[in-house]
Amino acid sequence: MNKLVSVIIPCYNQGKFLSDTINSILIQTYPYFEIIIVNDGSTDVETLEVLDQCKWDKTSIFHIENSGVSIARNTAISHAKGKYILPLDGDDIIAPTYLEKAVKVLESKPDVKVITCKVEYFGERNGVYILPEYSINALIGQNLIVVSSMFRKSDFDLTTGYNENMKIGFEDWDFWLTLLKTGGKVYKIDETLFFYRISKCSRNSSLSLEMQSDLRRKIYENHIELYNSMLLDPLLTFEYATIRNSKEYFIGMTFLKPIRKILSILKL
């Protein structure tokens, strides 16, 4: 029986971190995997040198013109031979038991479509990446599933893949909506198995508010029937989460907290 996991890695100018990413796969306790790297038109010398000197086992490399991460992921999956797919960006890492534990769940729970886990930041920022619990109603408001979550290739083949109009970000959020709007459960392993690198050149951290707004509208337009069929809770939206995580919100709440406490005492 095919229990191969295809770990797909779109790579654009990430040569500085790529070896760390690949090595985190090579030390997996689960031995049945392949690595597919799609070089999305990288221009930096370091990435090209790392790929040219590739000595990693079980690894295939494909080169395309710079087309965006959605096309790079779709290209990688088109070459995948595995029963399961795990997307992994070229600067992130996974814990040694991630593949083993994710496959075990998918093999035993046919009603589960996506396997995710607890997440920690590292690099320019450290700490726990906290995401709300999954429901399809909550997913239309904000992304609740990290990009490096495992799914079956057979389920992917029933979709249109990663939408190619999501060129500069949020493509994983858009894909999870595509995959899950027809049903299926999301299972979260109660361990930290994925480590999300934060760097000054990270894609999402470089998106302006205008870019985020444009991507948010595209997600709505890509899934307009789903949005029209559900009630969107404003408190579970990307926009509200952005406000709550802003420095302005933190400063405002810090300043108002003692004032509110005094007012509550005066009312007594």
PADODREN-67545 format. One record per residue (C-alpha): x, y, z; residue number from 1. Coordinates in nm, 3 decimals. Each point is the difference from the previous one (the first is absolute). Layout:
BEGIN
+---------+---------+---------+-----+
:       x :       y :       z : seq :
+---------+---------+---------+-----+
:       X :       Y :       Z : NUM :
...
+---------+---------+---------+-----+
end
This chain:
BEGIN
+---------+---------+---------+-----+
:       x :       y :       z : seq :
+---------+---------+---------+-----+
:   0.000 :   0.000 :   0.000 :   1 :
:   0.126 :   0.346 :  -0.092 :   2 :
:   0.066 :   0.196 :   0.320 :   3 :
:   0.253 :   0.233 :  -0.155 :   4 :
:  -0.001 :   0.364 :   0.112 :   5 :
:   0.095 :   0.262 :  -0.258 :   6 :
:   0.150 :   0.302 :   0.174 :   7 :
:  -0.032 :   0.287 :  -0.248 :   8 :
:   0.218 :   0.308 :   0.033 :   9 :
:  -0.043 :   0.314 :  -0.212 :  10 :
:   0.326 :   0.191 :   0.016 :  11 :
:   0.068 :   0.361 :  -0.090 :  12 :
:   0.328 :   0.151 :   0.122 :  13 :
:   0.003 :  -0.213 :   0.316 :  14 :
:   0.340 :  -0.162 :  -0.045 :  15 :
:   0.117 :   0.137 :   0.335 :  16 :
:  -0.250 :  -0.220 :   0.186 :  17 :
:  -0.075 :  -0.282 :  -0.244 :  18 :
:   0.253 :  -0.248 :   0.141 :  19 :
:  -0.158 :   0.031 :   0.347 :  20 :
:  -0.341 :  -0.067 :  -0.151 :  21 :
:   0.116 :  -0.306 :  -0.195 :  22 :
:   0.194 :  -0.143 :   0.294 :  23 :
:  -0.312 :   0.018 :   0.219 :  24 :
:  -0.165 :  -0.234 :  -0.252 :  25 :
:   0.294 :  -0.237 :  -0.037 :  26 :
:   0.001 :  -0.076 :   0.375 :  27 :
:  -0.366 :  -0.101 :   0.010 :  28 :
:  -0.090 :  -0.315 :   0.191 :  29 :
:  -0.232 :  -0.087 :  -0.290 :  30 :
:   0.215 :  -0.135 :  -0.285 :  31 :
:  -0.246 :   0.006 :  -0.290 :  32 :
:   0.028 :   0.345 :  -0.149 :  33 :
:   0.120 :   0.190 :  -0.303 :  34 :
:   0.104 :   0.366 :  -0.022 :  35 :
:  -0.103 :   0.209 :  -0.298 :  36 :
:   0.154 :   0.347 :  -0.030 :  37 :
:  -0.126 :   0.246 :  -0.258 :  38 :
:   0.238 :   0.288 :  -0.056 :  39 :
:  -0.234 :   0.288 :  -0.081 :  40 :
:   0.247 :   0.202 :  -0.205 :  41 :
:   0.239 :   0.082 :   0.285 :  42 :
:   0.245 :   0.279 :  -0.078 :  43 :
:   0.240 :  -0.014 :   0.295 :  44 :
:   0.332 :  -0.178 :  -0.042 :  45 :
:  -0.029 :  -0.189 :   0.329 :  46 :
:  -0.323 :  -0.178 :  -0.095 :  47 :
:   0.131 :  -0.096 :  -0.343 :  48 :
:   0.323 :  -0.135 :   0.149 :  49 :
:  -0.181 :  -0.204 :   0.264 :  50 :
:  -0.232 :  -0.153 :  -0.259 :  51 :
:   0.282 :  -0.068 :  -0.249 :  52 :
:   0.202 :  -0.180 :   0.268 :  53 :
:  -0.297 :  -0.200 :   0.127 :  54 :
:   0.110 :  -0.323 :   0.170 :  55 :
:  -0.320 :  -0.069 :   0.191 :  56 :
:  -0.152 :  -0.347 :  -0.014 :  57 :
:  -0.352 :  -0.055 :  -0.136 :  58 :
:  -0.003 :   0.351 :  -0.148 :  59 :
:  -0.112 :   0.122 :  -0.342 :  60 :
:   0.047 :   0.359 :  -0.120 :  61 :
:  -0.198 :   0.177 :  -0.271 :  62 :
:   0.063 :   0.349 :  -0.136 :  63 :
:  -0.268 :   0.237 :  -0.128 :  64 :
:  -0.015 :   0.367 :  -0.088 :  65 :
:  -0.109 :   0.219 :   0.289 :  66 :
:  -0.375 :  -0.058 :   0.012 :  67 :
:  -0.102 :   0.029 :   0.364 :  68 :
:  -0.036 :  -0.249 :   0.282 :  69 :
:  -0.337 :  -0.142 :  -0.113 :  70 :
:   0.135 :  -0.112 :  -0.338 :  71 :
:   0.317 :  -0.128 :   0.168 :  72 :
:  -0.202 :  -0.216 :   0.241 :  73 :
:  -0.231 :  -0.127 :  -0.274 :  74 :
:   0.305 :  -0.086 :  -0.210 :  75 :
:   0.156 :  -0.194 :   0.288 :  76 :
:  -0.320 :  -0.193 :   0.066 :  77 :
:  -0.031 :  -0.086 :  -0.371 :  78 :
:   0.328 :  -0.191 :   0.040 :  79 :
:  -0.093 :  -0.157 :   0.336 :  80 :
:  -0.023 :  -0.377 :   0.026 :  81 :
:  -0.115 :  -0.005 :   0.362 :  82 :
:  -0.334 :  -0.089 :   0.152 :  83 :
:   0.040 :   0.297 :   0.232 :  84 :
:   0.117 :   0.357 :  -0.058 :  85 :
:   0.179 :   0.224 :   0.248 :  86 :
:   0.075 :   0.355 :  -0.120 :  87 :
:   0.305 :   0.155 :   0.163 :  88 :
:   0.150 :   0.340 :  -0.073 :  89 :
:   0.374 :   0.018 :  -0.067 :  90 :
:   0.082 :   0.174 :   0.327 :  91 :
:  -0.215 :  -0.192 :   0.250 :  92 :
:   0.069 :  -0.328 :   0.180 :  93 :
:  -0.195 :  -0.295 :   0.138 :  94 :
:   0.055 :  -0.218 :   0.306 :  95 :
:   0.143 :  -0.352 :  -0.059 :  96 :
:  -0.330 :  -0.178 :   0.073 :  97 :
:  -0.236 :   0.221 :  -0.201 :  98 :
:  -0.036 :  -0.229 :  -0.303 :  99 :
:  -0.039 :  -0.313 :   0.209 : 100 :
:  -0.272 :   0.145 :   0.222 : 101 :
:  -0.189 :   0.170 :  -0.282 : 102 :
:  -0.009 :  -0.314 :  -0.217 : 103 :
:  -0.119 :  -0.209 :   0.293 : 104 :
:  -0.306 :   0.224 :   0.042 : 105 :
:  -0.083 :   0.013 :  -0.372 : 106 :
:   0.031 :  -0.378 :  -0.026 : 107 :
:  -0.237 :  -0.058 :   0.291 : 108 :
:  -0.252 :   0.282 :  -0.052 : 109 :
:  -0.142 :   0.013 :  -0.355 : 110 :
:  -0.235 :   0.287 :   0.094 : 111 :
:   0.300 :   0.226 :   0.073 : 112 :
:   0.118 :   0.209 :  -0.298 : 113 :
:   0.272 :   0.213 :   0.157 : 114 :
:   0.256 :  -0.066 :   0.273 : 115 :
:   0.150 :   0.298 :   0.179 : 116 :
:   0.183 :   0.049 :   0.330 : 117 :
:   0.117 :   0.254 :   0.255 : 118 :
:   0.242 :   0.257 :  -0.137 : 119 :
:   0.288 :   0.211 :   0.130 : 120 :
:   0.170 :   0.302 :  -0.151 : 121 :
:   0.378 :   0.021 :  -0.025 : 122 :
:   0.253 :   0.234 :  -0.156 : 123 :
:  -0.072 :   0.371 :   0.036 : 124 :
:  -0.286 :  -0.084 :   0.234 : 125 :
:  -0.049 :  -0.285 :   0.247 : 126 :
:  -0.306 :  -0.135 :   0.172 : 127 :
:  -0.315 :  -0.204 :  -0.048 : 128 :
:  -0.212 :   0.062 :  -0.308 : 129 :
:  -0.355 :  -0.019 :   0.134 : 130 :
:  -0.283 :  -0.065 :  -0.245 : 131 :
:  -0.373 :  -0.031 :   0.081 : 132 :
:  -0.168 :  -0.340 :  -0.025 : 133 :
:  -0.108 :  -0.103 :  -0.347 : 134 :
:  -0.350 :   0.020 :  -0.140 : 135 :
:  -0.094 :   0.081 :  -0.358 : 136 :
:  -0.197 :   0.300 :   0.129 : 137 :
:   0.310 :   0.132 :   0.175 : 138 :
:   0.222 :  -0.079 :  -0.299 : 139 :
:  -0.188 :   0.243 :  -0.223 : 140 :
:   0.099 :   0.275 :   0.243 : 141 :
:   0.370 :  -0.077 :   0.041 : 142 :
:   0.258 :  -0.266 :  -0.072 : 143 :
:  -0.001 :  -0.261 :   0.278 : 144 :
:   0.232 :  -0.254 :  -0.160 : 145 :
:   0.375 :   0.038 :  -0.049 : 146 :
:   0.139 :  -0.058 :  -0.347 : 147 :
:   0.194 :  -0.311 :   0.108 : 148 :
:  -0.300 :  -0.221 :   0.064 : 149 :
:  -0.037 :  -0.344 :  -0.159 : 150 :
:  -0.277 :  -0.114 :  -0.235 : 151 :
:  -0.070 :  -0.283 :  -0.244 : 152 :
:   0.101 :   0.043 :  -0.363 : 153 :
:  -0.331 :  -0.161 :  -0.100 : 154 :
:  -0.185 :   0.287 :   0.173 : 155 :
:   0.226 :   0.254 :  -0.168 : 156 :
:  -0.077 :  -0.155 :  -0.339 : 157 :
:  -0.371 :   0.077 :   0.054 : 158 :
:   0.077 :   0.372 :   0.028 : 159 :
:   0.139 :   0.263 :  -0.236 : 160 :
:   0.316 :   0.014 :   0.214 : 161 :
:   0.158 :   0.316 :   0.133 : 162 :
:  -0.167 :   0.296 :  -0.171 : 163 :
:   0.245 :   0.167 :  -0.233 : 164 :
:  -0.154 :   0.344 :   0.055 : 165 :
:   0.137 :  -0.006 :   0.357 : 166 :
:   0.351 :   0.090 :  -0.113 : 167 :
:   0.142 :   0.192 :   0.295 : 168 :
:  -0.155 :  -0.164 :   0.305 : 169 :
:  -0.301 :  -0.156 :   0.178 : 170 :
:   0.007 :  -0.282 :  -0.257 : 171 :
:  -0.005 :  -0.263 :   0.276 : 172 :
:  -0.311 :   0.154 :   0.163 : 173 :
:  -0.170 :   0.005 :  -0.340 : 174 :
:   0.095 :  -0.365 :  -0.060 : 175 :
:  -0.131 :  -0.119 :   0.336 : 176 :
:  -0.337 :   0.154 :  -0.089 : 177 :
:   0.008 :  -0.177 :  -0.335 : 178 :
:   0.086 :  -0.333 :   0.160 : 179 :
:  -0.236 :   0.014 :   0.297 : 180 :
:  -0.312 :   0.170 :  -0.134 : 181 :
:  -0.122 :  -0.342 :  -0.117 : 182 :
:   0.037 :  -0.145 :   0.351 : 183 :
:   0.257 :  -0.195 :   0.197 : 184 :
:   0.158 :   0.042 :   0.341 : 185 :
:   0.319 :   0.172 :   0.110 : 186 :
:   0.203 :  -0.185 :   0.263 : 187 :
:   0.249 :   0.188 :   0.214 : 188 :
:   0.283 :  -0.203 :   0.155 : 189 :
:   0.050 :   0.127 :   0.354 : 190 :
:   0.377 :   0.048 :  -0.040 : 191 :
:   0.228 :   0.265 :  -0.144 : 192 :
:   0.116 :  -0.160 :  -0.323 : 193 :
:   0.034 :   0.299 :  -0.232 : 194 :
:   0.235 :   0.295 :   0.042 : 195 :
:  -0.081 :   0.315 :  -0.194 : 196 :
:   0.298 :   0.222 :  -0.074 : 197 :
:  -0.051 :   0.375 :   0.030 : 198 :
:   0.255 :   0.207 :  -0.189 : 199 :
:   0.020 :   0.352 :  -0.133 : 200 :
:  -0.057 :  -0.129 :  -0.352 : 201 :
:  -0.297 :  -0.226 :   0.081 : 202 :
:  -0.278 :   0.027 :  -0.258 : 203 :
:  -0.288 :   0.070 :   0.236 : 204 :
:   0.191 :   0.250 :   0.212 : 205 :
:   0.075 :   0.208 :  -0.310 : 206 :
:  -0.364 :   0.033 :  -0.106 : 207 :
:  -0.142 :   0.350 :   0.034 : 208 :
:  -0.352 :   0.057 :   0.131 : 209 :
:  -0.108 :   0.081 :  -0.356 : 210 :
:   0.143 :  -0.330 :  -0.126 : 211 :
:  -0.169 :  -0.192 :   0.283 : 212 :
:  -0.331 :   0.167 :  -0.077 : 213 :
:   0.032 :  -0.091 :  -0.368 : 214 :
:   0.081 :  -0.363 :   0.081 : 215 :
:  -0.289 :  -0.014 :   0.246 : 216 :
:  -0.239 :   0.117 :  -0.273 : 217 :
:   0.136 :  -0.262 :  -0.240 : 218 :
:  -0.070 :  -0.274 :   0.254 : 219 :
:  -0.358 :   0.122 :   0.028 : 220 :
:  -0.039 :   0.012 :  -0.379 : 221 :
:   0.154 :  -0.348 :  -0.039 : 222 :
:  -0.250 :  -0.146 :   0.247 : 223 :
:  -0.299 :   0.232 :  -0.032 : 224 :
:  -0.256 :  -0.283 :   0.013 : 225 :
:   0.148 :  -0.128 :   0.326 : 226 :
:  -0.001 :   0.348 :   0.155 : 227 :
:  -0.360 :   0.060 :  -0.111 : 228 :
:  -0.109 :  -0.325 :   0.167 : 229 :
:   0.146 :   0.079 :   0.343 : 230 :
:  -0.023 :   0.264 :   0.268 : 231 :
:   0.334 :   0.173 :   0.054 : 232 :
:   0.081 :   0.077 :   0.365 : 233 :
:   0.192 :   0.332 :   0.005 : 234 :
:   0.188 :  -0.109 :   0.313 : 235 :
:   0.141 :  -0.300 :  -0.189 : 236 :
:   0.136 :   0.191 :  -0.297 : 237 :
:   0.349 :   0.065 :  -0.125 : 238 :
:  -0.064 :   0.372 :   0.024 : 239 :
:  -0.095 :  -0.015 :   0.369 : 240 :
:   0.298 :  -0.225 :   0.078 : 241 :
:   0.229 :   0.249 :  -0.177 : 242 :
:  -0.132 :   0.282 :   0.218 : 243 :
:   0.036 :  -0.201 :   0.321 : 244 :
:   0.359 :  -0.093 :  -0.087 : 245 :
:   0.102 :   0.355 :  -0.087 : 246 :
:   0.230 :   0.216 :   0.213 : 247 :
:  -0.265 :   0.274 :   0.002 : 248 :
:  -0.255 :  -0.236 :   0.155 : 249 :
:   0.249 :  -0.114 :   0.266 : 250 :
:   0.093 :   0.358 :   0.091 : 251 :
:  -0.364 :   0.106 :   0.010 : 252 :
:  -0.105 :  -0.291 :   0.223 : 253 :
:   0.299 :   0.055 :   0.231 : 254 :
:  -0.089 :   0.368 :   0.035 : 255 :
:  -0.373 :  -0.057 :   0.050 : 256 :
:   0.026 :  -0.288 :   0.249 : 257 :
:   0.079 :   0.212 :   0.311 : 258 :
:  -0.259 :   0.260 :  -0.104 : 259 :
:  -0.269 :  -0.266 :  -0.028 : 260 :
:   0.100 :  -0.139 :   0.338 : 261 :
:  -0.034 :   0.344 :   0.161 : 262 :
:  -0.339 :   0.054 :  -0.165 : 263 :
:  -0.124 :  -0.336 :   0.123 : 264 :
:   0.105 :   0.091 :   0.356 : 265 :
:  -0.171 :   0.340 :  -0.020 : 266 :
:  -0.322 :  -0.167 :  -0.112 : 267 :
:   0.005 :  -0.202 :   0.319 : 268 :
+---------+---------+---------+-----+
end
